[in-house]
Amino acid sequence: MFSQKDSFEKLLKLFNKYKYLLLVIAAGILLLIIPTSSEKTDASQTVAISSEDFSVTAEEKRLESLISSIHGAGRVKVMLTLKSGMEILYADEEQSSSRKTETDGQTGADVDESVNRKPVVISDGQGGQQAVIIKRVYPRYQGALIVCDGAGSAAVRLSVTQAVSSLLDLGTDTITVAKMKN
């Protein structure tokens, strides 16, 4: 008969042999059980960002708030100019209304008389329909004018210019920082 001591020694040898495998399995189970809060936050932020409409005025207000927190900037006013407006690309399906069977003289390909494009729509769950959006192309900025109290200081002008340049992907030559009148 096996004694408890022999059973314990066999169990200990078995554990020592497979300890790394058991640790990996335990870590995997632990990761599956514990929910991560960052996943939930990222998903909700993605929904919020994709459902927002773009507003130049809102962007100007955000920049004013950020720039005014730069040391020495003081009161701030921002004006942004756009190179292009917002563009939304919708999914569509081609429907040929009539197709000629004749061929193009040079390529030998069939020639379409007319092609109708119909937007792809989905149900919004409340009895309505919505067009399917493939991509939103947000506007590109052309330039920025920042008027602030602290623009008399070269250090403040440099800080403001660098901040706006990095946030809006503008060259420093398209950003003007001017002193605000009292």
TADA-V461095 format. One line per field, one symbol per residue. ss: DSSP state (2 for helix, 1 for strand, 0 for the rest). Layout:
ss: ???
//
This chain:
ss: 00022222222222222022222222222222200022222222222222200002222222222222000000011111110000111101111111111110000001111111111011100000111011111000111111112222022222222222222200022211111000
//
